[in-house]
Amino acid sequence: MQHLKSFCRLVRITQLLGLALCLLALSLSACGEESTGSSPQTALAPATAPADFPVPVNPKIAALTPFTLSVWFADDYYNEAPVVDLIKEFKEAYPNISVAVDHNEWSKLRNKLKEAVAAGNPPDVAHQHAFVFGAQNYAEPLDDLWRQWGKDSAAAFLPNSLEDATWNGVRYGVPLDINTTFLIYNRQMFRDAGLAEPGPDYNFTRLRQDARKLTVPSQNRYGLALTPGAWDMFGLVSANGGDLLDTQNGRVTAQLDAAPNVQMLQFISTLVNFDKVAPAPRYTKEASPVELFKQRKIAMFFSGPWDLKEIELHGPTGLYGEVGTTVMPHGIEGKTTGSVQGGGSLFVPKGAKNREAAFEFMKWAAAPKYQMRLAREMGRYPVLADLYKDPFFTGQPILQPFLEQLKTARPYQLEAYAQADVTWEQSIGSILNGSDPKTILADAQRVIQPTLNSPGK
């Protein structure tokens, strides 16, 4: 009996060895460019994902017949190394998917996307504020795919980052990055003027006083520069304790002419038109605050971490060492705290053909590997909460005001209402040109109120 068992074991070992040799021969045949036998060459099925892919390969997506995934990014993202490598690695994981990338300026991308949806030819993935497109019925709801992702997937995100992808409790996208505005200033200019640097107790009254002393007309140097955009100005209003909308029992009411808003816009107009401590804001790259700062023509401006990276990478030698940062000034009187939240999301435009594959791509963009690369290489900061424990963030004092300001930043929700957004921006332009803020904002409020409970208007 013992001999029989030993014989059976020997047979099994021999069978396994034979099978292994067959598999080895098949593998060697498949690896060669030509087959040496008379049988056709046999190719092995591609492996799924190597262990180091940032997101596990979805076998359902990997099994689809070959197709092209159309992705639209903003101009200042699409050809940056982290995004280029994300697309490359995604295609390695899914050799059945080709990725076609288009791009446009951030502000122009909005209308281009809406036109593509209306024409029935949208991309599969788009880059913008998902909550805006969800509110206006230009984006696909994705709650079902979020549920498939897992109950803990949303918990990994910063709660306020999810606001950029959510409207009325429905998720329309996946957050890509998050930011907020804070004060960036030139420390050396403050020293040269004999001024104390702005700190966590700074307010707009002190800013005005400092800007006057920092302005040197004979040298074409100003204390401050401003961006006239609707989003940027909401950040200043928010810092003064203001808001543009009020929602009660599901009904939205405009409050553009609320006292904190009028006060702040009057203050900004005075800086430009009376004090002349800031050049007239213009929408050109040459007149942008960061460009003026790089030329040492201004001492202060309000911006986010992306401009810190711009100064670091493209500023003149030594300038980055002169940069100081602090939170937004605490209102005119030093009693309020706030800023505007920014960043963006990836979402699936209404009518896109490859909804599930698009969601897989968005999951890759939110993976820690690419989130950290966006931060390190582009100054575009993570939407995943745990990443802020990384020494990259904890070890840089220059970033601490950003991290602190993010706690009180609010999304610019007026953007969800197309006509109201345009009216607010036009009002800012009129006020910066010297018009009375109270009159302009009261008129704007009357115009936009009928549109506020119909976001598509």
C-alpha positions in Angstrom: 0.0 0.0 0.0 2.8 2.4 0.9 4.5 1.6 -2.5 1.2 2.5 -4.3 1.0 5.8 -2.5 4.6 6.6 -3.4 3.9 5.7 -7.0 0.8 8.0 -7.1 2.8 10.9 -5.7 5.5 10.3 -8.3 2.9 10.3 -11.1 1.4 13.6 -9.8 4.8 15.2 -9.6 5.6 14.1 -13.1 2.3 15.5 -14.4 2.9 18.9 -12.7 6.5 19.0 -14.1 5.2 18.3 -17.6 2.6 21.0 -17.3 5.1 23.5 -16.1 7.4 22.7 -19.1 4.6 23.1 -21.5 3.7 26.5 -20.1 7.3 27.5 -20.2 7.6 26.5 -23.8 4.4 28.3 -24.7 5.6 31.5 -23.0 8.9 31.4 -24.8 7.2 31.0 -28.1 4.9 33.9 -27.4 7.8 36.2 -26.5 9.6 35.7 -29.7 8.9 37.8 -32.8 8.6 34.7 -35.0 7.4 31.2 -34.4 9.9 28.4 -35.3 7.2 25.7 -35.5 4.5 25.1 -38.1 1.7 26.1 -35.8 0.5 29.7 -35.6 2.1 31.9 -33.0 0.0 32.0 -29.8 -0.1 35.3 -27.7 -0.8 35.1 -24.1 -3.6 37.3 -22.6 -2.3 40.5 -21.2 -1.8 40.6 -17.5 -4.2 42.6 -15.4 -2.5 45.3 -13.4 0.9 45.3 -11.8 0.9 45.8 -8.1 2.2 49.4 -8.4 -0.7 50.8 -10.4 -2.3 53.5 -8.3 -5.8 52.1 -8.8 -6.8 48.4 -9.3 -7.7 47.6 -12.9 -11.5 47.3 -13.3 -12.0 43.9 -15.2 -15.3 45.1 -16.6 -13.6 48.1 -18.2 -10.6 46.1 -19.3 -12.8 43.6 -21.1 -14.5 46.2 -23.3 -13.8 46.3 -27.0 -11.3 49.0 -28.0 -12.6 52.6 -27.8 -11.5 56.2 -27.4 -12.0 58.1 -24.2 -12.3 61.8 -24.8 -10.9 64.1 -22.0 -11.0 67.9 -21.9 -8.6 69.6 -19.5 -8.0 73.3 -18.8 -5.0 74.8 -20.6 -2.8 75.0 -17.6 -3.2 71.3 -16.8 -3.4 69.2 -19.9 0.3 69.2 -20.9 1.8 69.3 -17.4 3.9 66.3 -16.4 1.6 64.8 -13.8 -1.4 64.9 -16.1 0.6 63.5 -19.1 1.9 60.7 -17.0 -1.5 60.0 -15.5 -2.9 59.5 -19.0 0.1 57.4 -20.1 -0.2 55.0 -17.1 -4.0 54.8 -17.5 -3.5 53.6 -21.1 -0.9 51.0 -19.9 -3.5 49.6 -17.5 -6.2 49.7 -20.1 -4.6 48.9 -23.5 -8.1 48.7 -25.0 -8.6 52.5 -24.3 -7.1 55.3 -26.3 -7.3 58.7 -24.6 -7.9 61.8 -26.8 -7.1 65.0 -24.9 -8.4 68.4 -25.8 -7.9 71.7 -23.9 -9.0 75.3 -23.5 -8.6 78.3 -21.3 -10.5 77.7 -18.0 -13.1 80.5 -18.5 -13.7 79.5 -22.1 -14.0 75.8 -21.3 -17.3 76.4 -19.7 -19.1 77.6 -22.8 -17.3 75.1 -25.0 -18.6 72.2 -22.8 -22.1 73.5 -22.8 -22.1 73.8 -26.6 -20.8 70.3 -27.0 -23.5 68.9 -24.7 -26.2 70.8 -26.7 -24.8 69.5 -29.9 -24.9 65.9 -28.6 -21.1 65.5 -28.9 -19.7 65.9 -25.4 -16.4 64.6 -24.1 -16.4 61.7 -21.7 -14.4 63.6 -19.0 -14.4 67.3 -18.5 -12.5 69.5 -16.1 -14.3 72.4 -14.4 -16.6 72.9 -11.4 -18.8 69.8 -11.5 -21.4 71.4 -9.1 -22.0 74.2 -11.7 -22.7 71.8 -14.5 -24.8 69.6 -12.3 -26.9 72.5 -11.2 -27.5 73.5 -14.9 -28.2 70.0 -16.1 -25.1 69.6 -18.1 -23.5 66.8 -16.1 -24.4 63.2 -15.4 -25.3 62.2 -11.9 -22.7 59.7 -10.6 -24.1 58.5 -7.2 -24.4 54.9 -8.4 -20.7 54.8 -9.4 -19.6 56.4 -6.1 -21.5 53.6 -4.3 -19.8 51.0 -6.4 -16.5 52.6 -5.5 -17.1 51.8 -1.9 -18.7 53.2 1.2 -15.4 54.6 2.4 -14.4 56.3 -0.8 -16.0 59.6 0.0 -14.7 59.6 3.6 -11.1 59.9 2.2 -11.8 63.3 0.7 -11.8 66.7 2.4 -15.5 67.4 3.1 -15.3 70.9 1.5 -13.6 69.4 -1.7 -16.7 67.3 -2.2 -18.8 70.5 -2.4 -17.2 71.2 -5.8 -18.6 68.0 -7.2 -22.0 68.1 -5.4 -25.3 69.9 -6.0 -28.5 69.4 -4.0 -27.0 66.2 -2.5 -26.2 64.6 -5.8 -22.5 63.9 -6.8 -21.7 64.8 -10.4 -18.0 64.3 -10.4 -14.8 63.6 -8.5 -12.7 66.4 -6.9 -9.4 66.9 -8.6 -7.7 69.7 -6.4 -8.6 72.3 -3.9 -7.4 75.8 -3.1 -8.2 79.1 -1.5 -6.9 82.6 -1.6 -4.6 84.2 1.1 -2.2 87.1 1.2 1.1 86.9 -0.6 3.6 89.7 0.0 7.2 90.7 -0.5 9.0 90.6 2.9 11.9 92.7 1.7 9.7 95.5 0.5 8.0 95.7 3.9 11.5 95.8 5.6 12.7 98.5 3.2 9.6 100.6 4.0 10.1 100.1 7.8 6.8 98.2 8.1 5.9 95.2 10.2 5.1 92.2 8.1 1.4 91.2 7.8 0.5 88.6 10.4 -2.5 86.5 11.5 -4.2 89.6 13.0 -3.9 91.7 9.8 -7.0 93.6 8.6 -7.9 95.7 5.5 -7.5 99.0 7.3 -3.9 98.2 8.0 -3.5 96.9 4.5 -4.6 100.3 3.1 -2.2 102.1 5.4 0.7 99.8 4.3 -0.2 100.0 0.7 0.1 103.8 0.7 3.6 103.6 2.1 4.7 100.8 -0.2 3.5 102.7 -3.3 6.3 104.6 -5.2 4.8 106.2 -8.3 8.2 107.4 -9.6 9.3 103.8 -9.7 6.0 102.5 -11.1 5.7 100.4 -7.9 2.4 99.8 -6.1 1.5 98.4 -2.7 -1.1 96.0 -4.1 -2.5 94.4 -7.2 -6.0 93.0 -7.7 -7.7 90.5 -9.9 -11.2 91.7 -11.1 -12.8 88.3 -11.4 -16.1 87.3 -9.9 -14.5 84.4 -8.0 -11.6 86.6 -6.7 -13.9 89.4 -5.5 -16.1 86.9 -3.7 -13.0 86.0 -1.7 -12.6 89.6 -0.5 -16.3 89.9 0.3 -16.1 86.7 2.3 -13.1 88.0 4.2 -15.3 90.9 5.3 -18.0 88.6 6.5 -20.2 89.0 3.4 -22.1 86.6 1.2 -24.0 86.8 -2.0 -26.8 84.3 -1.5 -29.0 83.1 1.3 -30.9 79.8 1.2 -33.9 79.3 3.5 -36.3 76.3 3.2 -34.9 75.5 -0.3 -35.4 79.0 -1.7 -32.5 81.1 -2.7 -32.4 84.9 -2.2 -29.8 87.3 -3.5 -28.1 89.6 -1.0 -25.6 91.3 -3.3 -26.2 94.7 -1.7 -25.7 93.5 1.9 -23.7 96.0 3.9 -20.4 93.9 4.1 -20.4 93.5 0.4 -21.0 97.2 -0.3 -18.4 98.1 2.2 -15.7 95.9 0.7 -16.3 96.9 -2.9 -16.3 100.6 -1.9 -13.0 99.9 -0.1 -11.5 98.2 -3.2 -12.7 101.0 -5.5 -11.1 103.6 -3.2 -7.8 101.7 -3.3 -7.8 101.8 -7.1 -9.4 105.1 -7.9 -8.6 107.4 -4.9 -5.6 106.1 -3.1 -4.1 104.8 -6.4 -2.1 102.2 -4.5 -3.2 99.5 -7.0 -3.1 99.6 -10.8 -6.4 99.3 -12.6 -7.1 95.5 -12.7 -7.0 94.0 -16.2 -7.5 90.5 -17.7 -4.2 90.2 -19.3 -1.3 88.0 -18.4 1.1 90.9 -18.4 -1.1 92.8 -15.9 -1.8 89.8 -13.7 -0.8 90.3 -10.0 1.7 87.4 -10.1 3.5 88.8 -13.1 3.7 92.2 -11.5 5.0 90.5 -8.3 7.7 88.6 -10.2 8.9 92.0 -11.5 8.8 93.5 -8.0 6.3 96.1 -9.1 3.9 95.3 -6.3 4.3 94.3 -2.7 1.1 92.3 -2.1 -1.6 90.4 -3.8 -4.3 87.8 -3.0 -3.9 84.4 -4.6 -3.4 80.7 -4.0 -0.7 78.1 -3.9 -0.5 77.8 -7.7 1.1 81.3 -7.8 3.6 80.3 -5.1 4.7 77.6 -7.5 4.8 80.1 -10.4 7.1 82.4 -8.4 9.3 79.5 -7.3 9.7 78.1 -10.8 9.7 81.2 -13.0 10.4 84.2 -10.7 13.8 85.9 -10.8 16.6 84.5 -8.7 16.2 85.2 -5.0 12.5 86.4 -5.2 11.1 83.2 -3.7 13.2 83.8 -0.6 11.5 87.1 -0.2 8.0 85.7 -0.2 5.8 85.9 2.9 2.3 84.6 3.3 -0.5 85.1 5.8 -4.2 84.5 5.9 -6.7 86.9 4.4 -7.1 90.2 6.3 -9.9 89.9 8.8 -12.3 92.4 7.3 -12.2 96.1 7.3 -12.3 96.2 11.1 -10.5 93.0 12.0 -13.6 91.1 13.2 -14.3 88.6 10.4 -12.6 85.6 8.8 -13.2 84.1 5.4 -12.0 83.4 1.8 -13.2 81.8 -1.4 -12.7 78.1 -2.1 -11.4 77.0 -5.5 -9.9 74.1 -7.3 -11.8 71.9 -9.7 -13.4 68.6 -10.4 -13.5 66.1 -13.2 -17.1 65.1 -14.3 -19.0 63.3 -17.0 -20.9 65.8 -19.3 -24.5 65.0 -20.1 -24.9 62.4 -22.8 -21.3 61.2 -22.7 -20.8 57.7 -24.3 -18.3 56.1 -21.9 -19.7 57.0 -18.4 -18.2 54.1 -16.4 -14.7 54.3 -18.1 -14.8 58.1 -17.5 -15.4 57.5 -13.8 -12.4 55.0 -13.7 -10.2 57.7 -15.2 -11.4 60.2 -12.5 -10.5 57.7 -9.8 -7.0 57.6 -11.1 -6.7 61.4 -11.0 -7.7 61.3 -7.4 -5.2 58.6 -6.4 -2.6 59.7 -3.9 0.3 59.2 -6.4 -1.1 61.9 -8.7 -2.5 64.1 -6.0 0.9 64.5 -4.6 2.5 65.1 -8.0 -0.1 67.8 -8.7 0.9 69.5 -5.4 4.7 69.1 -5.7 5.0 70.0 -9.4 2.1 72.3 -10.1 1.0 73.8 -6.7 -2.4 72.2 -7.1 -3.3 70.8 -3.7 -4.8 67.5 -2.7 -8.5 66.7 -2.1 -7.5 63.6 0.1 -7.4 64.5 3.8 -4.6 62.1 4.8 -2.1 63.6 2.3 -1.8 66.7 4.4 0.1 64.7 7.0 3.0 64.5 4.4 6.1 66.5 5.4 5.7 68.4 2.1 2.9 70.3 3.8 3.8 70.1 7.4 7.4 71.1 6.9 6.9 74.3 4.9 6.0 77.4 6.9 5.0 79.3 3.7 2.1 76.9 3.3 0.6 77.1 6.8 -1.6 80.2 6.0 -3.1 78.2 3.1 -3.9 75.3 5.3 -5.4 77.6 8.0 -7.4 79.6 5.4 -8.9 76.4 3.9 -10.8 75.8 7.1 -13.0 78.9 6.5 -13.1 79.1 2.7 -16.4 78.9 0.9 -17.3 77.9 -2.7 -18.4 80.6 -5.0 -21.9 79.2 -5.4 -23.2 82.1 -7.5 -21.4 80.5 -10.4 -24.1 77.8 -10.5 -26.6 80.5 -11.7 -25.3 81.6 -15.1 -27.0 85.0 -15.5 -26.3 85.9 -11.9 -22.6 85.1 -12.3 -22.3 87.4 -15.3 -24.3 90.2 -13.6 -22.0 90.0 -10.5 -18.9 90.2 -12.6 -20.2 93.1 -14.7 -21.1 94.9 -11.4 -17.5 94.5 -10.2 -16.3 96.1 -13.4 -18.6 99.1 -13.1 -17.6 99.6 -9.4 -13.9 99.4 -10.2 -14.5 102.1 -12.9 -15.8 104.4 -10.2 -19.6 103.7 -10.1 -21.4 103.8 -6.7 -21.3 100.3 -5.2 -24.6 100.5 -3.3 -26.5 101.6 -6.5 -24.8 99.0 -8.7 -25.3 96.1 -6.4 -28.9 97.0 -5.6 -29.7 97.1 -9.4 -27.8 93.8 -9.9 -29.8 92.1 -7.1 -33.1 93.1 -8.7 -31.9 91.6 -12.0 -30.7 88.3 -10.7 -33.4 87.4 -8.2 -35.9 86.0 -10.7 -33.2 83.6 -12.0 -32.0 82.2 -8.7 -34.4 79.4 -8.3 -33.7 78.2 -11.9 -30.0 77.5 -12.1 -30.0 77.0 -15.8 -30.9 80.7 -16.4 
